[in-house]
Amino acid sequence: MKKLTVVVLGVFASFALTIVSARILFHFASNDAALRFAVRYVSSPLIALVVGAVIGLAIRDKAGVIAALSLGPWTLWIVLTTNWSAATLSQMAVTIVSALVYVALGISAATIVAGRKASSVSRQTAM
């Protein structure tokens, strides 16, 4: 039950952080190219890292799998909504690869944070 709760919270967090970052970026972006750059190379990787880290803090067991499940709907949403209707094949490929990199970042963050959490807990119990 805890894993399902963490997955749902991860999905909610990814979309909530997307909304917050969009509000911030729309306020500060000077043009469309700057906005696309900020979303693809700054905002989205940070969202994946934050969600992965929070999942790693929340759960130790299978944190990478939980992170992948949590970031899955967000990643699918990115792939289906980003330039999909008028995109060329190369633009679609860049979007898909970018989305897969975001998931990999989230999985890595969850695994690293959960591993650090587990090692600090084991050190405290060994003392």
C-alpha positions, 0 to 999 in steps of 0.5 A: 500500500505504501508503494502505491501511495508513493507512486500516486504522490510522485505522479501528482508531484511531477505534474504539480512541479510542471505547472509551477515551473511553467508559471515561472518560465512563462513569466521570465522567458523572453521568447519562444526559443528561450522558453523551449530551451528552459523547459527541455534542458532546465525545468524538466530534468530538475522536475525528474531529479526532485521527484526521484529524490523525494521517492528515494526519501520516501521509500527504500525498497525498489525506489528506481521502479517506483520512480519509473512508475511515478514519472511514466504518466508525466513522460508520456504526457511530454511525448504526446503533447510536445510538438506532436501534431506538427513535428518532424521525425527528428523532432519526435526523436529528440522529444522521445530521447529527452523524455527517456533521459528525464526518466533515467535521471529520476530513477538514478536520483531515487536509487542514489537517495534510497541507497544513501538513506539505507546506508545511513540507517545501517550505520546508525544501527551498527553503532 
